[in-house]
Amino acid sequence: MPVPGRARFPKGDEPSVAVVGGGIAGLAAATLLAERGARVTLYEKDSSLGGRLSGYSTRLADGSQATMTRGFHAFFRQYYNLRGLLRRTDPSLARLTPLSDYPLRHSGGLTDSFARVPRTPPFSALGFVALSPTFGWRDLAAMDARAALPLLDVRVPEVYERFDEITATDFLRTVRFPEAANHLAFEVFTRSFFADPRELSAAELLLMFHIYFLGSAEGLLFDVPSEPFPQALWEPLGDYLQCLGVNVRTGVPVHDVLARRDDDGAHVRTDTGTDHHDAVVLALDTEGLRHVVSASPGLGTSAWRDGIAGLRTAPPFLVSRLWLDRPVHADRPPFLGTSGFAGLDNISILERCEGEAARWAARNRGSVVELHAYAADDAAEPEKAQRMLVDQMHQVYPETRDARVVDARHEWRSDCPLFLVGTHRLRPTVRTPYPWLTLAGDAIRCDLPVALMERAATTGFLAANALLAEWGVKGQTLWTVPRKGRSPVLRALAAVAGRRPAG
């Protein structure tokens, strides 16, 4: 809950706030601050808003225009704060299309589905085990039930105190989950962090299990935008911000932020000059934050600067989008998670959910297929990796072997945060050594049960709330899944694991 305060700034007493970064976190912070009457300048180095969910126009070989983005993203129903941001311009979320299932397929032939899994905890987790082909009776008997008990009552932030020093792989090995279940049931979580599970903190894995299975009633079903991200989400929100008086400056990178001599605000330097602001929100990706802080001598304490310098990015990932001259089979799902297919993590059939792709597919009697590969090898040859993804697509959907690729776009990126084992206590928080400076983004430590895009939106609102509290203005109430397991019985069972003797 935000601290009590005035509803908004009185006329003539509005502070000037710089929000650096126009991704989800920056948009959330800028929106709330502007709604409360602050004079906001939003700086974004790229030419469009959206951060890692931005897009650009490209002309295909057939002469048509298309919007290329960084790939399919699932807007889960537990993204309460992100959805609250989107409701500013779409109150009923009509621009999001629900998908009926989240199917997962392993190369060995097993397939999991979340469509029939109950959504009420604890039946969600129990139902998944009962319905999944990856859990046989022998597998269940071989599991270490006591080691698995912490999954039943994940508490935030305590989960980091207990499991941040363990890798996701080691935790699953201790539980002795069947190998197929590791691939299908848990790899989907670890790979969503664009990370190798042998390096990822087990606390993040347990947090995801809590968010989607035992902490909420929404399950693993999700929505997707009905048009490309710019048209469906960010252009309307950008218009909304400008109506609120926000100075939206795209294509303007911030070089450094220097505290005023009286420690009351900052100077923000760009290519066009130096601007003076009463407060600053740094809502940058990992490398952007490291760069700005490194280039800002004297900003913060040495320990704080060291924490930011220690942030790391996940391995590269590849998004390949192919425009095919013939359709895939009609029964192919809009989204399919895959495992065991030589680096291919999922396949999306975009015309099944996105209007622009649907119109191209209808005109050309074809399909628009997107392939994702997460945590790619740093030394991978791009063209070889791209060909390998196409080869794996042919394995998963054999009818694509006969399709001609009308055009293709390949996006290689490496800018997602990496949550290495043992690093949670070192991550910077929303608050900083200065009352006028806050941080936001999915790399920022947040002791609430949120992750991925929802962590970005939540920290953006928290950053704005912190500044507003300093000025005596009421912030925004935030919503999350419960901080601990919802079932008293399961919490009691999990307590048994907490009393387990060492060794």
Disulfide bonds with the S-S distance in Angstrom:
none
